[in-house]
Amino acid sequence: MNIKILGTGCQKCKTLEKATTEVVSENNFDAEITKVEDIVDIMNYGILATPGLVINEKVVISGRVPSKDEIKKHIEKAING
């Protein structure tokens, strides 16, 4: 599974990255987390506000920091189809 955090480095982006990393670690999800900071790359995902959470190339959240529980649910949904 590929998870991307979209954001240029603002505090919300860092918070989302930290929470996502914790969720993956705490639940032993097999996932690679990458940070996308290039504004052109971020715009290619079609989001209007950062931070963004992308799972397997699908934008699942943008413009806000979700709870860890919400992040977990999105990852589980991606795993289970």
Biopython code that builds the backbone (N, CA, C, O; Angstrom):
import numpy as np
from Bio.PDB.StructureBuilder import StructureBuilder

atoms = [
    (1, "MET", "N", (0.838, -1.171, 0.000)),
    (1, "MET", "CA", (0.000, 0.000, 0.000)),
    (1, "MET", "C", (0.886, 1.238, 0.000)),
    (1, "MET", "O", (1.912, 1.297, 0.677)),
    (2, "ASN", "N", (0.458, 2.217, -0.775)),
    (2, "ASN", "CA", (1.205, 3.456, -0.875)),
    (2, "ASN", "C", (0.350, 4.584, -0.303)),
    (2, "ASN", "O", (-0.775, 4.811, -0.749)),
    (3, "ILE", "N", (0.892, 5.283, 0.682)),
    (3, "ILE", "CA", (0.200, 6.411, 1.293)),
    (3, "ILE", "C", (1.040, 7.656, 1.073)),
    (3, "ILE", "O", (2.247, 7.657, 1.313)),
    (4, "LYS", "N", (0.385, 8.722, 0.612)),
    (4, "LYS", "CA", (1.088, 9.978, 0.389)),
    (4, "LYS", "C", (0.429, 11.081, 1.210)),
    (4, "LYS", "O", (-0.795, 11.170, 1.310)),
    (5, "ILE", "N", (1.280, 11.912, 1.789)),
    (5, "ILE", "CA", (0.835, 13.105, 2.493)),
    (5, "ILE", "C", (1.153, 14.276, 1.573)),
    (5, "ILE", "O", (2.314, 14.507, 1.236)),
    (6, "LEU", "N", (0.128, 15.011, 1.168)),
    (6, "LEU", "CA", (0.324, 16.154, 0.296)),
    (6, "LEU", "C", (0.369, 17.422, 1.134)),
    (6, "LEU", "O", (-0.560, 17.712, 1.888)),
    (7, "GLY", "N", (1.445, 18.169, 0.999)),
    (7, "GLY", "CA", (1.560, 19.423, 1.741)),
    (7, "GLY", "C", (2.931, 20.020, 1.609)),
    (7, "GLY", "O", (3.924, 19.314, 1.429)),
    (8, "THR", "N", (2.976, 21.335, 1.699)),
    (8, "THR", "CA", (4.232, 22.056, 1.476)),
    (8, "THR", "C", (5.077, 22.204, 2.728)),
    (8, "THR", "O", (6.151, 22.804, 2.681)),
    (9, "GLY", "N", (4.608, 21.663, 3.852)),
    (9, "GLY", "CA", (5.403, 21.732, 5.071)),
    (9, "GLY", "C", (4.771, 22.541, 6.185)),
    (9, "GLY", "O", (5.425, 22.846, 7.182)),
    (10, "CYS", "N", (3.503, 22.892, 6.026)),
    (10, "CYS", "CA", (2.809, 23.650, 7.074)),
    (10, "CYS", "C", (2.579, 22.756, 8.301)),
    (10, "CYS", "O", (2.789, 21.544, 8.246)),
    (11, "GLN", "N", (2.152, 23.362, 9.387)),
    (11, "GLN", "CA", (1.960, 22.603, 10.621)),
    (11, "GLN", "C", (0.891, 21.521, 10.469)),
    (11, "GLN", "O", (1.055, 20.416, 10.987)),
    (12, "LYS", "N", (-0.201, 21.825, 9.764)),
    (12, "LYS", "CA", (-1.255, 20.829, 9.556)),
    (12, "LYS", "C", (-0.721, 19.629, 8.769)),
    (12, "LYS", "O", (-1.081, 18.484, 9.043)),
    (13, "CYS", "N", (0.134, 19.906, 7.799)),
    (13, "CYS", "CA", (0.714, 18.828, 6.986)),
    (13, "CYS", "C", (1.593, 17.928, 7.860)),
    (13, "CYS", "O", (1.558, 16.704, 7.739)),
    (14, "LYS", "N", (2.368, 18.545, 8.728)),
    (14, "LYS", "CA", (3.242, 17.790, 9.626)),
    (14, "LYS", "C", (2.409, 16.966, 10.611)),
    (14, "LYS", "O", (2.761, 15.829, 10.927)),
    (15, "THR", "N", (1.308, 17.541, 11.091)),
    (15, "THR", "CA", (0.427, 16.833, 12.019)),
    (15, "THR", "C", (-0.187, 15.613, 11.337)),
    (15, "THR", "O", (-0.251, 14.537, 11.932)),
    (16, "LEU", "N", (-0.641, 15.774, 10.088)),
    (16, "LEU", "CA", (-1.223, 14.654, 9.344)),
    (16, "LEU", "C", (-0.181, 13.569, 9.099)),
    (16, "LEU", "O", (-0.483, 12.381, 9.220)),
    (17, "GLU", "N", (1.035, 13.965, 8.756)),
    (17, "GLU", "CA", (2.096, 12.992, 8.518)),
    (17, "GLU", "C", (2.397, 12.194, 9.794)),
    (17, "GLU", "O", (2.547, 10.974, 9.744)),
    (18, "LYS", "N", (2.484, 12.880, 10.922)),
    (18, "LYS", "CA", (2.771, 12.228, 12.194)),
    (18, "LYS", "C", (1.646, 11.263, 12.564)),
    (18, "LYS", "O", (1.910, 10.123, 12.946)),
    (19, "ALA", "N", (0.401, 11.708, 12.454)),
    (19, "ALA", "CA", (-0.745, 10.867, 12.811)),
    (19, "ALA", "C", (-0.824, 9.640, 11.909)),
    (19, "ALA", "O", (-1.104, 8.541, 12.386)),
    (20, "THR", "N", (-0.584, 9.813, 10.621)),
    (20, "THR", "CA", (-0.638, 8.696, 9.677)),
    (20, "THR", "C", (0.456, 7.689, 9.985)),
    (20, "THR", "O", (0.213, 6.483, 9.972)),
    (21, "THR", "N", (1.648, 8.170, 10.260)),
    (21, "THR", "CA", (2.762, 7.290, 10.614)),
    (21, "THR", "C", (2.434, 6.489, 11.872)),
    (21, "THR", "O", (2.713, 5.292, 11.940)),
    (22, "GLU", "N", (1.848, 7.146, 12.861)),
    (22, "GLU", "CA", (1.476, 6.466, 14.100)),
    (22, "GLU", "C", (0.416, 5.391, 13.856)),
    (22, "GLU", "O", (0.507, 4.296, 14.412)),
    (23, "VAL", "N", (-0.588, 5.696, 13.030)),
    (23, "VAL", "CA", (-1.647, 4.726, 12.732)),
    (23, "VAL", "C", (-1.070, 3.499, 12.038)),
    (23, "VAL", "O", (-1.407, 2.369, 12.392)),
    (24, "VAL", "N", (-0.209, 3.714, 11.060)),
    (24, "VAL", "CA", (0.407, 2.600, 10.331)),
    (24, "VAL", "C", (1.231, 1.750, 11.284)),
    (24, "VAL", "O", (1.152, 0.522, 11.244)),
    (25, "SER", "N", (2.020, 2.386, 12.137)),
    (25, "SER", "CA", (2.875, 1.677, 13.087)),
    (25, "SER", "C", (2.058, 0.919, 14.131)),
    (25, "SER", "O", (2.323, -0.253, 14.399)),
    (26, "GLU", "N", (1.070, 1.586, 14.717)),
    (26, "GLU", "CA", (0.273, 0.980, 15.788)),
    (26, "GLU", "C", (-0.539, -0.220, 15.317)),
    (26, "GLU", "O", (-0.832, -1.122, 16.103)),
    (27, "ASN", "N", (-0.906, -0.234, 14.027)),
    (27, "ASN", "CA", (-1.761, -1.292, 13.502)),
    (27, "ASN", "C", (-1.012, -2.275, 12.598)),
    (27, "ASN", "O", (-1.616, -3.157, 11.987)),
    (28, "ASN", "N", (0.311, -2.111, 12.523)),
    (28, "ASN", "CA", (1.149, -2.982, 11.695)),
    (28, "ASN", "C", (0.655, -3.092, 10.255)),
    (28, "ASN", "O", (0.690, -4.167, 9.657)),
    (29, "PHE", "N", (0.194, -1.963, 9.704)),
    (29, "PHE", "CA", (-0.217, -1.946, 8.309)),
    (29, "PHE", "C", (1.035, -2.001, 7.434)),
    (29, "PHE", "O", (2.048, -1.376, 7.747)),
    (30, "ASP", "N", (0.958, -2.747, 6.345)),
    (30, "ASP", "CA", (2.067, -2.828, 5.398)),
    (30, "ASP", "C", (1.907, -1.668, 4.419)),
    (30, "ASP", "O", (1.241, -1.792, 3.392)),
    (31, "ALA", "N", (2.527, -0.546, 4.754)),
    (31, "ALA", "CA", (2.352, 0.656, 3.942)),
    (31, "ALA", "C", (3.633, 1.463, 3.874)),
    (31, "ALA", "O", (4.412, 1.527, 4.825)),
    (32, "GLU", "N", (3.822, 2.071, 2.726)),
    (32, "GLU", "CA", (4.946, 3.001, 2.532)),
    (32, "GLU", "C", (4.365, 4.406, 2.529)),
    (32, "GLU", "O", (3.467, 4.716, 1.746)),
    (33, "ILE", "N", (4.884, 5.255, 3.411)),
    (33, "ILE", "CA", (4.398, 6.630, 3.508)),
    (33, "ILE", "C", (5.426, 7.564, 2.888)),
    (33, "ILE", "O", (6.607, 7.528, 3.232)),
    (34, "THR", "N", (4.958, 8.400, 1.969)),
    (34, "THR", "CA", (5.832, 9.391, 1.360)),
    (34, "THR", "C", (5.196, 10.768, 1.505)),
    (34, "THR", "O", (3.975, 10.901, 1.600)),
    (35, "LYS", "N", (6.042, 11.781, 1.520)),
    (35, "LYS", "CA", (5.596, 13.167, 1.640)),
    (35, "LYS", "C", (5.771, 13.830, 0.287)),
    (35, "LYS", "O", (6.855, 13.780, -0.293)),
    (36, "VAL", "N", (4.715, 14.449, -0.222)),
    (36, "VAL", "CA", (4.764, 15.162, -1.497)),
    (36, "VAL", "C", (4.699, 16.650, -1.173)),
    (36, "VAL", "O", (3.678, 17.143, -0.695)),
    (37, "GLU", "N", (5.795, 17.362, -1.437)),
    (37, "GLU", "CA", (5.868, 18.780, -1.089)),
    (37, "GLU", "C", (5.892, 19.700, -2.305)),
    (37, "GLU", "O", (5.683, 20.905, -2.169)),
    (38, "ASP", "N", (6.142, 19.152, -3.485)),
    (38, "ASP", "CA", (6.202, 19.976, -4.697)),
    (38, "ASP", "C", (4.788, 20.423, -5.076)),
    (38, "ASP", "O", (3.903, 19.592, -5.277)),
    (39, "ILE", "N", (4.581, 21.735, -5.171)),
    (39, "ILE", "CA", (3.245, 22.285, -5.404)),
    (39, "ILE", "C", (2.638, 21.789, -6.715)),
    (39, "ILE", "O", (1.426, 21.585, -6.788)),
    (40, "VAL", "N", (3.449, 21.593, -7.743)),
    (40, "VAL", "CA", (2.941, 21.096, -9.023)),
    (40, "VAL", "C", (2.444, 19.660, -8.869)),
    (40, "VAL", "O", (1.388, 19.305, -9.392)),
    (41, "ASP", "N", (3.212, 18.834, -8.149)),
    (41, "ASP", "CA", (2.790, 17.457, -7.906)),
    (41, "ASP", "C", (1.493, 17.423, -7.092)),
    (41, "ASP", "O", (0.604, 16.614, -7.359)),
    (42, "ILE", "N", (1.396, 18.312, -6.099)),
    (42, "ILE", "CA", (0.185, 18.381, -5.277)),
    (42, "ILE", "C", (-1.013, 18.787, -6.136)),
    (42, "ILE", "O", (-2.093, 18.209, -6.014)),
    (43, "MET", "N", (-0.822, 19.774, -6.998)),
    (43, "MET", "CA", (-1.910, 20.241, -7.860)),
    (43, "MET", "C", (-2.385, 19.139, -8.810)),
    (43, "MET", "O", (-3.554, 19.117, -9.195)),
    (44, "ASN", "N", (-1.497, 18.236, -9.185)),
    (44, "ASN", "CA", (-1.880, 17.140, -10.080)),
    (44, "ASN", "C", (-2.920, 16.208, -9.452)),
    (44, "ASN", "O", (-3.605, 15.471, -10.161)),
    (45, "TYR", "N", (-3.036, 16.244, -8.124)),
    (45, "TYR", "CA", (-4.046, 15.425, -7.447)),
    (45, "TYR", "C", (-5.400, 16.127, -7.389)),
    (45, "TYR", "O", (-6.387, 15.538, -6.949)),
    (46, "GLY", "N", (-5.448, 17.383, -7.831)),
    (46, "GLY", "CA", (-6.710, 18.105, -7.918)),
    (46, "GLY", "C", (-7.274, 18.607, -6.601)),
    (46, "GLY", "O", (-8.464, 18.911, -6.516)),
    (47, "ILE", "N", (-6.440, 18.700, -5.570)),
    (47, "ILE", "CA", (-6.948, 19.230, -4.298)),
    (47, "ILE", "C", (-6.745, 20.732, -4.269)),
    (47, "ILE", "O", (-5.792, 21.256, -4.846)),
    (48, "LEU", "N", (-7.654, 21.420, -3.588)),
    (48, "LEU", "CA", (-7.587, 22.873, -3.524)),
    (48, "LEU", "C", (-6.980, 23.366, -2.229)),
    (48, "LEU", "O", (-6.577, 24.525, -2.127)),
    (49, "ALA", "N", (-6.910, 22.482, -1.226)),
    (49, "ALA", "CA", (-6.349, 22.884, 0.067)),
    (49, "ALA", "C", (-5.569, 21.722, 0.661)),
    (49, "ALA", "O", (-5.979, 20.566, 0.560)),
    (50, "THR", "N", (-4.446, 22.041, 1.279)),
    (50, "THR", "CA", (-3.651, 21.026, 1.955)),
    (50, "THR", "C", (-3.991, 21.067, 3.436)),
    (50, "THR", "O", (-4.520, 22.074, 3.907)),
    (51, "PRO", "N", (-3.712, 20.024, 4.177)),
    (51, "PRO", "CA", (-3.020, 18.819, 3.745)),
    (51, "PRO", "C", (-3.955, 17.865, 3.002)),
    (51, "PRO", "O", (-5.179, 17.986, 3.051)),
    (52, "GLY", "N", (-3.331, 16.920, 2.316)),
    (52, "GLY", "CA", (-4.094, 15.896, 1.622)),
    (52, "GLY", "C", (-3.568, 14.522, 1.987)),
    (52, "GLY", "O", (-2.373, 14.340, 2.220)),
    (53, "LEU", "N", (-4.473, 13.562, 2.033)),
    (53, "LEU", "CA", (-4.100, 12.176, 2.295)),
    (53, "LEU", "C", (-4.499, 11.356, 1.087)),
    (53, "LEU", "O", (-5.667, 11.336, 0.697)),
    (54, "VAL", "N", (-3.520, 10.674, 0.491)),
    (54, "VAL", "CA", (-3.738, 9.867, -0.707)),
    (54, "VAL", "C", (-3.377, 8.428, -0.375)),
    (54, "VAL", "O", (-2.280, 8.148, 0.109)),
    (55, "ILE", "N", (-4.306, 7.522, -0.638)),
    (55, "ILE", "CA", (-4.056, 6.102, -0.412)),
    (55, "ILE", "C", (-4.198, 5.385, -1.745)),
    (55, "ILE", "O", (-5.248, 5.439, -2.385)),
    (56, "ASN", "N", (-3.125, 4.713, -2.156)),
    (56, "ASN", "CA", (-3.102, 4.005, -3.443)),
    (56, "ASN", "C", (-3.575, 4.908, -4.584)),
    (56, "ASN", "O", (-4.394, 4.510, -5.412)),
    (57, "GLU", "N", (-3.044, 6.122, -4.606)),
    (57, "GLU", "CA", (-3.294, 7.123, -5.647)),
    (57, "GLU", "C", (-4.719, 7.665, -5.652)),
    (57, "GLU", "O", (-5.130, 8.275, -6.638)),
    (58, "LYS", "N", (-5.476, 7.464, -4.592)),
    (58, "LYS", "CA", (-6.821, 8.021, -4.480)),
    (58, "LYS", "C", (-6.842, 9.022, -3.324)),
    (58, "LYS", "O", (-6.498, 8.685, -2.191)),
    (59, "VAL", "N", (-7.252, 10.257, -3.626)),
    (59, "VAL", "CA", (-7.358, 11.275, -2.584)),
    (59, "VAL", "C", (-8.543, 10.922, -1.687)),
    (59, "VAL", "O", (-9.676, 10.818, -2.157)),
    (60, "VAL", "N", (-8.276, 10.741, -0.401)),
    (60, "VAL", "CA", (-9.346, 10.396, 0.531)),
    (60, "VAL", "C", (-9.689, 11.555, 1.471)),
    (60, "VAL", "O", (-10.802, 11.614, 1.994)),
    (61, "ILE", "N", (-8.756, 12.466, 1.688)),
    (61, "ILE", "CA", (-8.992, 13.623, 2.552)),
    (61, "ILE", "C", (-8.188, 14.799, 2.007)),
    (61, "ILE", "O", (-7.052, 14.635, 1.564)),
    (62, "SER", "N", (-8.788, 15.981, 2.044)),
    (62, "SER", "CA", (-8.020, 17.183, 1.712)),
    (62, "SER", "C", (-8.551, 18.368, 2.487)),
    (62, "SER", "O", (-9.744, 18.467, 2.774)),
    (63, "GLY", "N", (-7.633, 19.271, 2.822)),
    (63, "GLY", "CA", (-7.996, 20.524, 3.461)),
    (63, "GLY", "C", (-8.193, 20.485, 4.963)),
    (63, "GLY", "O", (-8.569, 21.493, 5.561)),
    (64, "ARG", "N", (-7.945, 19.334, 5.586)),
    (64, "ARG", "CA", (-8.117, 19.250, 7.037)),
    (64, "ARG", "C", (-7.281, 18.107, 7.590)),
    (64, "ARG", "O", (-6.799, 17.250, 6.850)),
    (65, "VAL", "N", (-7.118, 18.113, 8.914)),
    (65, "VAL", "CA", (-6.407, 17.033, 9.584)),
    (65, "VAL", "C", (-7.452, 16.119, 10.225)),
    (65, "VAL", "O", (-8.148, 16.535, 11.152)),
    (66, "PRO", "N", (-7.572, 14.880, 9.745)),
    (66, "PRO", "CA", (-8.538, 13.946, 10.307)),
    (66, "PRO", "C", (-8.040, 13.345, 11.619)),
    (66, "PRO", "O", (-6.862, 13.455, 11.957)),
    (67, "SER", "N", (-8.941, 12.715, 12.345)),
    (67, "SER", "CA", (-8.539, 11.998, 13.558)),
    (67, "SER", "C", (-7.777, 10.740, 13.156)),
    (67, "SER", "O", (-7.862, 10.284, 12.016)),
    (68, "LYS", "N", (-7.033, 10.189, 14.110)),
    (68, "LYS", "CA", (-6.305, 8.948, 13.832)),
    (68, "LYS", "C", (-7.293, 7.829, 13.517)),
    (68, "LYS", "O", (-7.005, 6.963, 12.691)),
    (69, "ASP", "N", (-8.442, 7.840, 14.161)),
    (69, "ASP", "CA", (-9.456, 6.818, 13.903)),
    (69, "ASP", "C", (-9.959, 6.906, 12.461)),
    (69, "ASP", "O", (-10.165, 5.882, 11.809)),
    (70, "GLU", "N", (-10.155, 8.123, 11.969)),
    (70, "GLU", "CA", (-10.603, 8.295, 10.585)),
    (70, "GLU", "C", (-9.522, 7.829, 9.601)),
    (70, "GLU", "O", (-9.829, 7.191, 8.595)),
    (71, "ILE", "N", (-8.276, 8.146, 9.892)),
    (71, "ILE", "CA", (-7.174, 7.688, 9.039)),
    (71, "ILE", "C", (-7.167, 6.165, 8.988)),
    (71, "ILE", "O", (-7.037, 5.572, 7.917)),
    (72, "LYS", "N", (-7.308, 5.534, 10.157)),
    (72, "LYS", "CA", (-7.322, 4.069, 10.234)),
    (72, "LYS", "C", (-8.452, 3.494, 9.391)),
    (72, "LYS", "O", (-8.253, 2.513, 8.675)),
    (73, "LYS", "N", (-9.623, 4.090, 9.471)),
    (73, "LYS", "CA", (-10.772, 3.592, 8.690)),
    (73, "LYS", "C", (-10.523, 3.685, 7.193)),
    (73, "LYS", "O", (-10.899, 2.784, 6.443)),
    (74, "HIS", "N", (-9.889, 4.770, 6.751)),
    (74, "HIS", "CA", (-9.571, 4.919, 5.322)),
    (74, "HIS", "C", (-8.564, 3.854, 4.871)),
    (74, "HIS", "O", (-8.689, 3.297, 3.780)),
    (75, "ILE", "N", (-7.571, 3.579, 5.712)),
    (75, "ILE", "CA", (-6.573, 2.561, 5.366)),
    (75, "ILE", "C", (-7.229, 1.181, 5.334)),
    (75, "ILE", "O", (-6.979, 0.400, 4.416)),
    (76, "GLU", "N", (-8.058, 0.878, 6.319)),
    (76, "GLU", "CA", (-8.740, -0.423, 6.348)),
    (76, "GLU", "C", (-9.652, -0.588, 5.139)),
    (76, "GLU", "O", (-9.746, -1.678, 4.575)),
    (77, "LYS", "N", (-10.320, 0.483, 4.740)),
    (77, "LYS", "CA", (-11.186, 0.437, 3.561)),
    (77, "LYS", "C", (-10.373, 0.121, 2.305)),
    (77, "LYS", "O", (-10.803, -0.654, 1.451)),
    (78, "ALA", "N", (-9.194, 0.733, 2.211)),
    (78, "ALA", "CA", (-8.317, 0.475, 1.063)),
    (78, "ALA", "C", (-7.812, -0.966, 1.063)),
    (78, "ALA", "O", (-7.674, -1.579, 0.005)),
    (79, "ILE", "N", (-7.538, -1.502, 2.248)),
    (79, "ILE", "CA", (-7.058, -2.888, 2.349)),
    (79, "ILE", "C", (-8.167, -3.869, 1.958)),
    (79, "ILE", "O", (-7.932, -4.831, 1.227)),
    (80, "ASN", "N", (-9.366, -3.611, 2.454)),
    (80, "ASN", "CA", (-10.486, -4.535, 2.259)),
    (80, "ASN", "C", (-11.247, -4.319, 0.949)),
    (80, "ASN", "O", (-12.165, -5.069, 0.618)),
    (81, "GLY", "N", (-10.849, -3.287, 0.218)),
    (81, "GLY", "CA", (-11.506, -3.030, -1.055)),
    (81, "GLY", "C", (-12.811, -2.345, -0.832)),
    (81, "GLY", "O", (-13.521, -2.042, -1.790)),
]
sb = StructureBuilder()
sb.init_structure("model")
sb.init_model(0)
sb.init_chain("A")
sb.init_seg("    ")
for serial, (resi, resn, name, xyz) in enumerate(atoms, 1):
    if name == "N":
        sb.init_residue(resn, " ", resi, " ")
    sb.init_atom(name, np.array(xyz, "f"), 0.0, 1.0, " ", f" {name:<3s}", serial, name[0])
structure = sb.get_structure()
